[in-house]
Amino acid sequence: MDRVTIVLQDAPYGNEKVWNALRLSEALLTEGVEVRIFLYGDSIPMVKKGQSPPKGFYNLGEMVKNLIAKGVEVRTCLTCTKARGFTEEELIDGVEIGKTIDLARWIKEDPKVLVF
């Protein structure tokens, strides 16, 4: 099975990069591709529980929940998560706090990587 790692770095609602990455993840799953997502820096808040974006905006938290339910592995960078004051309890169920070495292993296993 094909596998792709997607690395996100931008703030969830500042532009549409993160939204487009999640939409692409959904499309890849439809094509039978396994997807893994690693979050760095300002993308970390996208996996905070209880998001309530303004009416008419997409809800990235719900998109992530749906992807996890479909088998997508989502991890955050430990250092980036701590720097933003988040704990594992505040993150969407199924999101793991990982380390850069996890991402390095993913890339070693399957070097197909997209960075948003």
ChimeraX attribute file (.defattr): number of C-alpha atoms within 10 A of each C-alpha:
attribute: neighborCount
match mode: 1-to-1
recipient: residues
	/A:1	5
	/A:2	11
	/A:3	18
	/A:4	19
	/A:5	22
	/A:6	21
	/A:7	22
	/A:8	23
	/A:9	16
	/A:10	20
	/A:11	17
	/A:12	20
	/A:13	17
	/A:14	10
	/A:15	10
	/A:16	13
	/A:17	17
	/A:18	21
	/A:19	18
	/A:20	12
	/A:21	18
	/A:22	19
	/A:23	13
	/A:24	14
	/A:25	24
	/A:26	19
	/A:27	12
	/A:28	16
	/A:29	16
	/A:30	10
	/A:31	10
	/A:32	11
	/A:33	15
	/A:34	18
	/A:35	23
	/A:36	21
	/A:37	26
	/A:38	26
	/A:39	27
	/A:40	20
	/A:41	18
	/A:42	16
	/A:43	23
	/A:44	24
	/A:45	22
	/A:46	23
	/A:47	26
	/A:48	18
	/A:49	15
	/A:50	11
	/A:51	14
	/A:52	11
	/A:53	12
	/A:54	8
	/A:55	7
	/A:56	6
	/A:57	9
	/A:58	13
	/A:59	17
	/A:60	21
	/A:61	21
	/A:62	16
	/A:63	18
	/A:64	24
	/A:65	18
	/A:66	13
	/A:67	21
	/A:68	19
	/A:69	11
	/A:70	13
	/A:71	13
	/A:72	20
	/A:73	18
	/A:74	24
	/A:75	23
	/A:76	28
	/A:77	22
	/A:78	19
	/A:79	15
	/A:80	18
	/A:81	22
	/A:82	13
	/A:83	10
	/A:84	12
	/A:85	9
	/A:86	17
	/A:87	12
	/A:88	16
	/A:89	10
	/A:90	13
	/A:91	21
	/A:92	20
	/A:93	14
	/A:94	17
	/A:95	21
	/A:96	16
	/A:97	21
	/A:98	17
	/A:99	16
	/A:100	16
	/A:101	10
	/A:102	15
	/A:103	21
	/A:104	12
	/A:105	11
	/A:106	19
	/A:107	14
	/A:108	10
	/A:109	10
	/A:110	13
	/A:111	13
	/A:112	13
	/A:113	15
	/A:114	12
	/A:115	12
	/A:116	15
